[in-house]
Amino acid sequence: MYEMTTYIGVIVTFVIIILASAIRILREYERGVIFRLGRLIGAKGPGLIILIPIVDRMVKVSLRTYVMDVPTQDIITKDNVSLKVNAVVYFRVMQADKAIVEVERFLDATSQVSQTTLRSVLGQSQLDELLAEREKINQKLQKIIDNQTEPWGIKVSNVEVKHVDLPLEMKRAMAKQAEAERERRAKVIHAEGEFQASEKLSKAAEVISKNPMALQLRFLQTLAEVASEKNSTTIFPVPIDLLTPFIENYGKKGAT
């Protein structure tokens, strides 16, 4: 009786092991690439997958988007500026069977392709283009990397140049250039203001020349503005033209 119980226990254990190796459950974002005696059967999932023990072997692949940091690369731009640049690549597996069969370790392969492409593309660009046209360079990188990974069943959705580390000397030169540009704009704006003011003054002088009384009214207005200040003593010149009527009137009275 004891031997029979032991025998049944061994059989049950063996069956449990077989079932455990034959049944697989894959999540919604997972696919299982099935090999039967070394030959590719196809990609299956999600849900319940039943394998033939010992005969079948399954490799699990995730279809979610991978976010890969491209290590910092030493770049020499087209205008001979030495930079340190890193980037981030977004990609996902579109065909799980190709990602396993066509390339060994597709994650490492995609990383290597991204690094070499980053050095190649940025090496053909000038510094100003790299700083000012970042979106254009990102699109170019995405297109080149995607073309190289397409045979592996991998789709590169986006590539972003994340950080550009400039040499200290270049940062100082760019700061001086930016400061000079701001000074130039300030001088241009000041010159434009002077030009517009001179035009207004020229028109005002033309109006005053046609009507001399306008000059006297402006003079009186200026006196009123000066008098409004809290001054103990105010000294101001009086134009002769303003006193001419009084002088003429006094001369007529003296003649009579």
Secondary structure, DSSP 4 states (H G I P E B T S, - for coil): -HHHHHHHHHHHHHHHHHHHHHEEEE-TTEEEEEEETTEEEEEE-SEEEE--TTTEEEEEEE-SPEEEEEEEEEEE-TTS-EEEEEEEEEEEES-HHHHHHTSSSHHHHHHHHHHHHHHHHHHTS-HHHHHH-HHHHHHHHHHHHHHHHGGGTEEEEEEEEEEEE--HHHHHHHHHHHHHHHHHHHHHHHHHHHHHHHHHHHHHHHHHHH-HHHHHHHHHHHHHHHHTS--S-------HHHHHHHHHHHHHHHH-
